[in-house]
Amino acid sequence: TEQRGDTTFVRISGGVPDSLVRTLETELRVGQAEGSDELTFGRIGGMLVGSDGTMYVYDAHQTTGLFRMYDANGAFLRTLGAK
């Protein structure tokens, strides 16, 4: 996948099925619609994935400039930064 602005581009592999329909499957899910602060995002302003799979997500909705850190499986590790 590739992110450009507010659009996610998904590349596919393999042949094109006769129905011309593809189905996306979730590989990893981080966050949720409601819940604790470390799982709810206001507006994701950026994301970086480290060589070990650790994810750093910047929540641009927060006025405190917080980065949240998740392991390669999407489990919350800690919050980085403060106002």
C-alpha positions in Angstrom: 0.0 0.0 0.0 1.0 3.6 -0.5 -0.4 6.7 1.2 -0.7 10.0 -0.6 -2.5 12.7 1.3 -5.9 11.3 2.3 -5.8 8.5 -0.3 -4.5 4.9 0.2 -3.3 3.1 -2.9 -3.3 -0.7 -2.7 -1.2 -2.7 -5.1 -2.4 -6.2 -6.0 -0.7 -9.3 -7.3 -1.8 -12.3 -9.3 -4.2 -12.6 -12.2 -7.3 -10.6 -12.6 -10.4 -12.7 -11.7 -13.2 -13.0 -14.3 -15.5 -11.1 -12.0 -13.0 -8.2 -11.9 -13.7 -8.0 -8.2 -10.9 -8.1 -5.5 -11.4 -8.4 -1.8 -9.2 -6.6 0.7 -8.2 -8.5 3.8 -7.1 -6.9 7.0 -3.5 -7.7 7.8 -3.1 -5.5 10.9 -5.5 -3.4 12.8 -4.3 -0.6 15.2 -6.8 1.5 17.1 -10.6 1.5 17.4 -13.6 3.8 17.0 -13.9 4.3 20.8 -12.0 3.3 23.8 -8.9 4.3 25.7 -6.7 7.2 24.5 -3.9 5.0 23.3 -6.3 3.2 20.9 -8.4 6.1 19.7 -7.0 8.5 17.0 -8.3 11.9 16.3 -6.4 12.5 13.1 -3.3 10.5 12.0 -0.8 13.1 10.8 2.0 10.6 10.0 3.3 7.2 10.6 6.7 5.6 10.5 7.5 1.9 10.7 11.0 1.0 12.1 13.2 -1.8 10.7 11.9 -4.1 13.6 8.3 -3.4 12.7 7.7 -0.9 15.6 5.1 1.7 14.5 5.3 5.4 15.5 2.0 7.1 14.9 1.6 10.9 15.1 -1.9 12.0 16.2 -2.3 15.4 14.7 -5.6 16.0 16.4 -4.0 16.2 19.8 -2.8 19.7 20.8 0.1 18.1 22.7 2.0 16.7 19.8 1.9 13.1 20.8 3.4 10.1 19.1 2.1 6.7 20.0 4.4 3.7 19.8 3.0 0.2 18.9 4.8 -3.1 18.4 4.9 -5.0 15.1 1.6 -6.7 16.1 -0.2 -3.4 16.8 -0.1 -3.6 20.6 0.3 -0.3 22.3 3.7 0.2 23.9 3.9 3.9 25.1 3.3 7.5 24.3 6.2 9.7 23.3 6.3 13.5 23.6 4.5 16.2 25.5 3.5 19.8 24.9 
